[in-house]
Amino acid sequence: MTAAVETRRATSPTEKSSQAKRLSRQTHNRRKPLYSAVFATLASRRKAKTAAWNCINNLKIIDPCCGSGGMFVQSSDFVRNHAGSIGNLSIYGQDANPTTRKMAIMNLAIRGIEADLGGYNADTFHNNLHPTLKADYIMANPPFNLSDWNGGALNDDPRWKYGLPPSGNANFAWLQHMIHHLSPNGKMGVVLANGSLSSQSGGEGDIRRKIIENDLVEGIVAMPTQLFYTTQIPVSLWFISRNKKQKGKTLFVDARKMGTMINRRLREMTTEDIAKIADTFKAFNNGTLEDVKGFCAAVTTEDITKQDFILTPGRYVGIEEQKDDGEPFEEKMARLTGELSEMFKRSHELEDEIRKRLGAIGFDI
């Protein structure tokens, strides 16, 4: 009887708080490395000194599809780690899913972060809860390749400055929605499926071309696979700036070989990986970047035009140079062909052995 009563007893407020914190940490930690890469890169142009952060007044940050609030948490963590005050951050967001919106509210509340997520859950495209807001930073990880987002009601929406996105894919709807909300000096980092870099269907190629011609794309980072629990879709980070320091140039980074496998299914970006990407952007903006074959390249808009406005980093960074092992070509070929000959010989021996064993049980080949 005692055990039954003990099993059914109500959870205390303290236990509920602990459970909420554990759930919040688990949700945030799954994507923290990716969020870190986005925010560290966006902030790479700002000095990480206390005085620099203290002089920032009412810095506005938006995530138009905030989910459980991971981007906001990472923003506040970054500011705290650089001796800044989260009181200088004005955080705005919204999400269509009522459950994840509640998780975001909880996630922020237990960390003492104030945010305006609107009075209710709402679809960002059809019910923009912050229609007049202009942000200093926008960070988002929107749903990949979202279909059926526009039934025609949004065809004349002023957000589509660079062209009406196809109703079968919302990638460029998210991108243009965020560009629309950037302040004159605003910057944004967005996680998008790799198809957005090269797609020509549904007018996406023309939209991408106009965004590039408007000199908004500061950088593109191709990310490694297996960064998500729920999908294996390869992704890239888009960095957009209203007021680029390097006019007429775009930085391309191929980070597909970075990260560490923490289990058979999931890869994680390390602190060193994130710092390397952020430092690369910092050098680019300072005009001190040296291109590294297979990793990074600063490319002019003219050169991007020659590639039909395709933004796949591999087209621009090239192939990593292989180190010369010092072995003369003739000697290397003689060694390798000798090894191959031995493998062929062993293969034939194994083939004969298999035939013999199958024949012994009545199966001749």
One Martini backbone bead per residue (centre of mass of N, CA, C, O) as a GRO file, in nm:
protein
  365
    1MET     BB    1   0.059   0.061  -0.022
    2THR     BB    2   0.295   0.257   0.009
    3ALA     BB    3   0.406   0.222  -0.278
    4ALA     BB    4   0.153   0.323  -0.428
    5VAL     BB    5   0.148   0.603  -0.303
    6GLU     BB    6   0.437   0.680  -0.388
    7THR     BB    7   0.382   0.658  -0.698
    8ARG     BB    8   0.125   0.877  -0.693
    9ARG     BB    9   0.259   1.110  -0.605
   10ALA     BB   10   0.320   1.427  -0.617
   11THR     BB   11   0.498   1.659  -0.770
   12SER     BB   12   0.709   1.877  -0.680
   13PRO     BB   13   0.817   2.188  -0.752
   14THR     BB   14   1.118   2.117  -0.739
   15GLU     BB   15   1.104   1.873  -0.933
   16LYS     BB   16   0.986   2.024  -1.174
   17SER     BB   17   1.223   2.217  -1.206
   18SER     BB   18   1.439   2.001  -1.254
   19GLN     BB   19   1.305   1.872  -1.502
   20ALA     BB   20   1.302   2.126  -1.677
   21LYS     BB   21   1.608   2.172  -1.681
   22ARG     BB   22   1.686   1.903  -1.808
   23LEU     BB   23   1.521   1.936  -2.069
   24SER     BB   24   1.649   2.200  -2.159
   25ARG     BB   25   1.942   2.100  -2.179
   26GLN     BB   26   1.894   1.873  -2.381
   27THR     BB   27   1.776   2.043  -2.612
   28HIS     BB   28   2.015   2.245  -2.637
   29ASN     BB   29   2.271   2.051  -2.659
   30ARG     BB   30   2.207   1.919  -2.940
   31ARG     BB   31   2.255   2.232  -3.090
   32LYS     BB   32   2.481   2.412  -2.973
   33PRO     BB   33   2.719   2.399  -3.182
   34LEU     BB   34   2.558   2.532  -3.412
   35TYR     BB   35   2.482   2.794  -3.266
   36SER     BB   36   2.773   2.879  -3.208
   37ALA     BB   37   2.860   2.917  -3.501
   38VAL     BB   38   2.663   3.140  -3.568
   39PHE     BB   39   2.724   3.349  -3.339
   40ALA     BB   40   3.035   3.369  -3.356
   41THR     BB   41   3.031   3.475  -3.650
   42LEU     BB   42   2.853   3.726  -3.612
   43ALA     BB   43   3.054   3.834  -3.366
   44SER     BB   44   3.346   3.869  -3.506
   45ARG     BB   45   3.324   4.199  -3.540
   46ARG     BB   46   3.319   4.206  -3.238
   47LYS     BB   47   3.433   4.300  -2.953
   48ALA     BB   48   3.534   4.103  -2.651
   49LYS     BB   49   3.479   4.348  -2.466
   50THR     BB   50   3.331   4.501  -2.214
   51ALA     BB   51   3.301   4.786  -2.337
   52ALA     BB   52   3.171   4.695  -2.601
   53TRP     BB   53   2.917   4.566  -2.471
   54ASN     BB   54   2.823   4.814  -2.289
   55CYS     BB   55   2.764   5.003  -2.555
   56ILE     BB   56   2.522   4.827  -2.600
   57ASN     BB   57   2.194   4.923  -2.699
   58ASN     BB   58   1.938   4.740  -2.756
   59LEU     BB   59   1.987   4.458  -2.875
   60LYS     BB   60   1.844   4.301  -3.153
   61ILE     BB   61   1.680   3.973  -3.150
   62ILE     BB   62   1.586   3.724  -3.400
   63ASP     BB   63   1.349   3.436  -3.416
   64PRO     BB   64   1.100   3.322  -3.641
   65CYS     BB   65   1.179   2.998  -3.544
   66CYS     BB   66   1.251   2.922  -3.219
   67GLY     BB   67   1.125   2.704  -3.072
   68SER     BB   68   1.314   2.639  -2.770
   69GLY     BB   69   1.552   2.881  -2.775
   70GLY     BB   70   1.860   2.823  -2.850
   71MET     BB   71   1.964   3.088  -2.977
   72PHE     BB   72   1.916   3.265  -2.725
   73VAL     BB   73   2.096   3.115  -2.527
   74GLN     BB   74   2.359   3.152  -2.690
   75SER     BB   75   2.363   3.458  -2.684
   76SER     BB   76   2.378   3.491  -2.375
   77ASP     BB   77   2.632   3.321  -2.331
   78PHE     BB   78   2.822   3.497  -2.497
   79VAL     BB   79   2.790   3.758  -2.335
   80ARG     BB   80   2.873   3.646  -2.061
   81ASN     BB   81   3.161   3.533  -2.157
   82HIS     BB   82   3.215   3.866  -2.235
   83ALA     BB   83   3.115   4.054  -1.993
   84GLY     BB   84   2.823   4.095  -2.037
   85SER     BB   85   2.476   4.202  -2.076
   86ILE     BB   86   2.151   4.078  -2.110
   87GLY     BB   87   2.013   4.364  -2.085
   88ASN     BB   88   2.110   4.439  -2.393
   89LEU     BB   89   1.887   4.237  -2.477
   90SER     BB   90   1.642   4.205  -2.739
   91ILE     BB   91   1.395   3.954  -2.755
   92TYR     BB   92   1.263   3.785  -3.049
   93GLY     BB   93   0.967   3.576  -3.133
   94GLN     BB   94   0.840   3.266  -3.294
   95ASP     BB   95   0.581   2.997  -3.304
   96ALA     BB   96   0.356   2.751  -3.424
   97ASN     BB   97   0.421   2.569  -3.184
   98PRO     BB   98   0.293   2.534  -2.868
   99THR     BB   99   0.505   2.351  -2.732
  100THR     BB  100   0.775   2.491  -2.812
  101ARG     BB  101   0.698   2.765  -2.698
  102LYS     BB  102   0.685   2.672  -2.402
  103MET     BB  103   0.979   2.578  -2.393
  104ALA     BB  104   1.101   2.856  -2.446
  105ILE     BB  105   0.991   3.000  -2.200
  106MET     BB  106   1.131   2.808  -1.999
  107ASN     BB  107   1.424   2.829  -2.102
  108LEU     BB  108   1.443   3.139  -2.036
  109ALA     BB  109   1.342   3.161  -1.741
  110ILE     BB  110   1.570   2.974  -1.601
  111ARG     BB  111   1.788   3.213  -1.717
  112GLY     BB  112   1.676   3.514  -1.707
  113ILE     BB  113   1.521   3.563  -1.989
  114GLU     BB  114   1.393   3.812  -2.179
  115ALA     BB  115   1.091   3.785  -2.392
  116ASP     BB  116   0.925   3.825  -2.719
  117LEU     BB  117   0.679   3.571  -2.833
  118GLY     BB  118   0.423   3.661  -2.801
  119GLY     BB  119   0.081   3.569  -2.717
  120TYR     BB  120   0.122   3.335  -2.939
  121ASN     BB  121   0.092   3.105  -3.163
  122ALA     BB  122   0.248   3.146  -3.500
  123ASP     BB  123   0.262   3.200  -3.828
  124THR     BB  124   0.506   3.378  -3.983
  125PHE     BB  125   0.377   3.434  -4.266
  126HIS     BB  126   0.057   3.484  -4.176
  127ASN     BB  127   0.160   3.585  -3.857
  128ASN     BB  128   0.329   3.852  -3.789
  129LEU     BB  129   0.430   3.961  -3.464
  130HIS     BB  130   0.683   4.162  -3.597
  131PRO     BB  131   0.640   4.369  -3.855
  132THR     BB  132   0.838   4.640  -3.765
  133LEU     BB  133   1.091   4.499  -3.699
  134LYS     BB  134   1.444   4.571  -3.642
  135ALA     BB  135   1.749   4.394  -3.663
  136ASP     BB  136   2.077   4.315  -3.572
  137TYR     BB  137   1.995   4.008  -3.521
  138ILE     BB  138   1.965   3.694  -3.704
  139MET     BB  139   1.853   3.363  -3.598
  140ALA     BB  140   1.816   3.040  -3.778
  141ASN     BB  141   1.629   2.706  -3.793
  142PRO     BB  142   1.452   2.617  -4.026
  143PRO     BB  143   1.256   2.441  -4.202
  144PHE     BB  144   1.317   2.213  -4.439
  145ASN     BB  145   1.159   2.236  -4.730
  146LEU     BB  146   0.890   2.376  -4.705
  147SER     BB  147   0.559   2.302  -4.778
  148ASP     BB  148   0.266   2.460  -4.828
  149TRP     BB  149   0.290   2.785  -4.725
  150ASN     BB  150   0.131   2.897  -4.996
  151GLY     BB  151  -0.205   2.959  -5.122
  152GLY     BB  152  -0.183   3.292  -5.228
  153ALA     BB  153  -0.207   3.517  -4.998
  154LEU     BB  154   0.128   3.601  -5.034
  155ASN     BB  155   0.204   3.709  -5.326
  156ASP     BB  156   0.204   4.043  -5.230
  157ASP     BB  157   0.426   4.050  -5.038
  158PRO     BB  158   0.681   4.272  -4.932
  159ARG     BB  159   0.906   4.052  -4.862
  160TRP     BB  160   0.935   3.985  -5.186
  161LYS     BB  161   1.178   4.158  -5.327
  162TYR     BB  162   1.325   3.903  -5.506
  163GLY     BB  163   1.073   3.714  -5.504
  164LEU     BB  164   0.859   3.454  -5.543
  165PRO     BB  165   0.828   3.187  -5.375
  166PRO     BB  166   0.783   2.870  -5.382
  167SER     BB  167   0.527   2.668  -5.252
  168GLY     BB  168   0.726   2.399  -5.231
  169ASN     BB  169   0.947   2.616  -5.100
  170ALA     BB  170   1.068   2.812  -4.806
  171ASN     BB  171   1.364   2.906  -4.806
  172PHE     BB  172   1.320   3.202  -4.951
  173ALA     BB  173   1.117   3.299  -4.743
  174TRP     BB  174   1.293   3.305  -4.496
  175LEU     BB  175   1.518   3.482  -4.607
  176GLN     BB  176   1.334   3.733  -4.677
  177HIS     BB  177   1.208   3.779  -4.405
  178MET     BB  178   1.481   3.848  -4.264
  179ILE     BB  179   1.577   4.077  -4.444
  180HIS     BB  180   1.330   4.259  -4.382
  181HIS     BB  181   1.430   4.266  -4.054
  182LEU     BB  182   1.674   4.433  -4.110
  183SER     BB  183   1.888   4.648  -4.034
  184PRO     BB  184   2.115   4.860  -4.179
  185ASN     BB  185   2.342   4.677  -3.985
  186GLY     BB  186   2.252   4.397  -4.021
  187LYS     BB  187   2.268   4.045  -3.917
  188MET     BB  188   2.274   3.697  -4.048
  189GLY     BB  189   2.194   3.349  -3.950
  190VAL     BB  190   2.140   3.050  -4.156
  191VAL     BB  191   1.984   2.736  -4.177
  192LEU     BB  192   2.025   2.540  -4.479
  193ALA     BB  193   1.971   2.366  -4.731
  194ASN     BB  194   2.178   2.295  -5.002
  195GLY     BB  195   1.972   2.362  -5.232
  196SER     BB  196   1.989   2.682  -5.199
  197LEU     BB  197   2.272   2.713  -5.360
  198SER     BB  198   2.148   2.581  -5.668
  199SER     BB  199   1.870   2.629  -5.726
  200GLN     BB  200   1.624   2.679  -6.021
  201SER     BB  201   1.353   2.638  -5.910
  202GLY     BB  202   1.081   2.848  -5.891
  203GLY     BB  203   1.294   3.108  -5.900
  204GLU     BB  204   1.547   3.072  -5.709
  205GLY     BB  205   1.779   3.170  -5.888
  206ASP     BB  206   1.680   3.468  -5.908
  207ILE     BB  207   1.678   3.532  -5.609
  208ARG     BB  208   1.974   3.475  -5.555
  209ARG     BB  209   2.088   3.677  -5.758
  210LYS     BB  210   1.967   3.938  -5.627
  211ILE     BB  211   2.107   3.905  -5.354
  212ILE     BB  212   2.394   3.915  -5.466
  213GLU     BB  213   2.369   4.189  -5.626
  214ASN     BB  214   2.303   4.334  -5.337
  215ASP     BB  215   2.536   4.255  -5.138
  216LEU     BB  216   2.453   4.032  -4.883
  217VAL     BB  217   2.666   3.805  -4.905
  218GLU     BB  218   2.918   3.717  -4.684
  219GLY     BB  219   2.860   3.393  -4.627
  220ILE     BB  220   2.956   3.037  -4.670
  221VAL     BB  221   2.882   2.720  -4.497
  222ALA     BB  222   2.982   2.396  -4.518
  223MET     BB  223   2.855   2.128  -4.358
  224PRO     BB  224   2.849   1.856  -4.197
  225THR     BB  225   2.732   1.567  -4.133
  226GLN     BB  226   2.542   1.457  -3.865
  227LEU     BB  227   2.403   1.708  -3.675
  228PHE     BB  228   2.130   1.547  -3.654
  229TYR     BB  229   1.876   1.350  -3.525
  230THR     BB  230   1.631   1.383  -3.763
  231THR     BB  231   1.854   1.441  -3.998
  232GLN     BB  232   2.069   1.404  -4.311
  233ILE     BB  233   2.067   1.676  -4.417
  234PRO     BB  234   2.253   1.887  -4.579
  235VAL     BB  235   2.419   2.190  -4.466
  236SER     BB  236   2.410   2.554  -4.447
  237LEU     BB  237   2.557   2.870  -4.389
  238TRP     BB  238   2.407   3.186  -4.380
  239PHE     BB  239   2.555   3.518  -4.438
  240ILE     BB  240   2.403   3.830  -4.372
  241SER     BB  241   2.453   4.179  -4.489
  242ARG     BB  242   2.379   4.519  -4.511
  243ASN     BB  243   2.702   4.602  -4.419
  244LYS     BB  244   2.962   4.526  -4.567
  245LYS     BB  245   3.303   4.534  -4.545
  246GLN     BB  246   3.329   4.346  -4.810
  247LYS     BB  247   3.281   4.461  -5.096
  248GLY     BB  248   3.208   4.232  -5.349
  249LYS     BB  249   3.231   3.991  -5.132
  250THR     BB  250   3.275   3.630  -5.059
  251LEU     BB  251   3.271   3.379  -4.819
  252PHE     BB  252   3.417   3.049  -4.837
  253VAL     BB  253   3.334   2.743  -4.650
  254ASP     BB  254   3.474   2.412  -4.597
  255ALA     BB  255   3.338   2.200  -4.322
  256ARG     BB  256   3.298   1.882  -4.387
  257LYS     BB  257   3.568   1.777  -4.210
  258MET     BB  258   3.447   1.858  -3.959
  259GLY     BB  259   3.434   1.731  -3.661
  260THR     BB  260   3.291   1.488  -3.418
  261MET     BB  261   3.227   1.168  -3.339
  262ILE     BB  262   3.007   1.056  -3.070
  263ASN     BB  263   2.875   0.855  -3.271
  264ARG     BB  264   2.737   0.679  -3.534
  265ARG     BB  265   2.516   0.938  -3.591
  266LEU     BB  266   2.687   1.179  -3.444
  267ARG     BB  267   2.793   1.513  -3.487
  268GLU     BB  268   3.045   1.750  -3.356
  269MET     BB  269   3.129   2.068  -3.287
  270THR     BB  270   3.398   2.215  -3.183
  271THR     BB  271   3.548   2.477  -3.041
  272GLU     BB  272   3.776   2.483  -3.255
  273ASP     BB  273   3.599   2.486  -3.505
  274ILE     BB  274   3.444   2.746  -3.443
  275ALA     BB  275   3.692   2.931  -3.419
  276LYS     BB  276   3.797   2.891  -3.708
  277ILE     BB  277   3.554   3.015  -3.852
  278ALA     BB  278   3.546   3.288  -3.706
  279ASP     BB  279   3.841   3.371  -3.782
  280THR     BB  280   3.794   3.370  -4.086
  281PHE     BB  281   3.588   3.603  -4.084
  282LYS     BB  282   3.769   3.810  -3.949
  283ALA     BB  283   3.988   3.815  -4.169
  284PHE     BB  284   3.803   3.893  -4.398
  285ASN     BB  285   3.702   4.169  -4.274
  286ASN     BB  286   4.016   4.271  -4.242
  287GLY     BB  287   4.184   4.175  -4.510
  288THR     BB  288   4.379   3.896  -4.412
  289LEU     BB  289   4.300   3.674  -4.595
  290GLU     BB  290   4.401   3.343  -4.684
  291ASP     BB  291   4.374   3.119  -4.898
  292VAL     BB  292   4.250   2.773  -4.865
  293LYS     BB  293   4.277   2.485  -4.988
  294GLY     BB  294   3.964   2.329  -4.918
  295PHE     BB  295   3.837   2.577  -4.722
  296CYS     BB  296   3.903   2.889  -4.833
  297ALA     BB  297   3.737   3.186  -4.997
  298ALA     BB  298   3.763   3.492  -5.163
  299VAL     BB  299   3.488   3.623  -5.358
  300THR     BB  300   3.369   3.765  -5.625
  301THR     BB  301   3.087   3.856  -5.787
  302GLU     BB  302   3.198   3.799  -6.068
  303ASP     BB  303   3.270   3.498  -6.013
  304ILE     BB  304   2.981   3.413  -5.937
  305THR     BB  305   2.854   3.481  -6.208
  306LYS     BB  306   3.023   3.262  -6.369
  307GLN     BB  307   2.855   3.041  -6.172
  308ASP     BB  308   2.546   3.116  -6.179
  309PHE     BB  309   2.500   3.182  -5.864
  310ILE     BB  310   2.649   2.963  -5.721
  311LEU     BB  311   2.717   2.866  -5.354
  312THR     BB  312   2.914   2.637  -5.359
  313PRO     BB  313   3.211   2.607  -5.201
  314GLY     BB  314   3.365   2.390  -5.382
  315ARG     BB  315   3.393   2.585  -5.636
  316TYR     BB  316   3.610   2.790  -5.474
  317VAL     BB  317   3.823   2.625  -5.284
  318GLY     BB  318   3.875   2.352  -5.381
  319ILE     BB  319   4.149   2.135  -5.347
  320GLU     BB  320   4.331   1.984  -5.136
  321GLU     BB  321   4.651   1.977  -5.073
  322GLN     BB  322   4.895   1.745  -5.116
  323LYS     BB  323   5.141   1.599  -4.961
  324ASP     BB  324   5.471   1.542  -5.007
  325ASP     BB  325   5.641   1.228  -4.949
  326GLY     BB  326   5.914   1.200  -5.146
  327GLU     BB  327   5.828   0.987  -5.351
  328PRO     BB  328   5.892   0.872  -5.632
  329PHE     BB  329   5.690   0.792  -5.886
  330GLU     BB  330   5.819   0.524  -5.988
  331GLU     BB  331   5.838   0.391  -5.708
  332LYS     BB  332   5.540   0.410  -5.631
  333MET     BB  333   5.425   0.245  -5.870
  334ALA     BB  334   5.584  -0.014  -5.813
  335ARG     BB  335   5.469  -0.060  -5.531
  336LEU     BB  336   5.162  -0.057  -5.594
  337THR     BB  337   5.159  -0.281  -5.814
  338GLY     BB  338   5.272  -0.496  -5.627
  339GLU     BB  339   5.038  -0.489  -5.420
  340LEU     BB  340   4.815  -0.553  -5.628
  341SER     BB  341   4.923  -0.829  -5.716
  342GLU     BB  342   4.893  -0.962  -5.437
  343MET     BB  343   4.586  -0.924  -5.419
  344PHE     BB  344   4.510  -1.088  -5.666
  345LYS     BB  345   4.636  -1.352  -5.570
  346ARG     BB  346   4.465  -1.377  -5.312
  347SER     BB  347   4.190  -1.375  -5.455
  348HIS     BB  348   4.230  -1.643  -5.611
  349GLU     BB  349   4.272  -1.823  -5.365
  350LEU     BB  350   3.991  -1.768  -5.240
  351GLU     BB  351   3.825  -1.865  -5.480
  352ASP     BB  352   3.928  -2.160  -5.478
  353GLU     BB  353   3.836  -2.224  -5.189
  354ILE     BB  354   3.535  -2.181  -5.235
  355ARG     BB  355   3.493  -2.391  -5.456
  356LYS     BB  356   3.589  -2.636  -5.290
  357ARG     BB  357   3.376  -2.616  -5.060
  358LEU     BB  358   3.123  -2.629  -5.238
  359GLY     BB  359   3.194  -2.905  -5.376
  360ALA     BB  360   3.188  -3.076  -5.105
  361ILE     BB  361   2.850  -3.006  -5.096
  362GLY     BB  362   2.744  -3.002  -5.417
  363PHE     BB  363   2.857  -2.700  -5.528
  364ASP     BB  364   2.921  -2.609  -5.836
  365ILE     BB  365   3.116  -2.343  -6.032
   0.00000   0.00000   0.00000
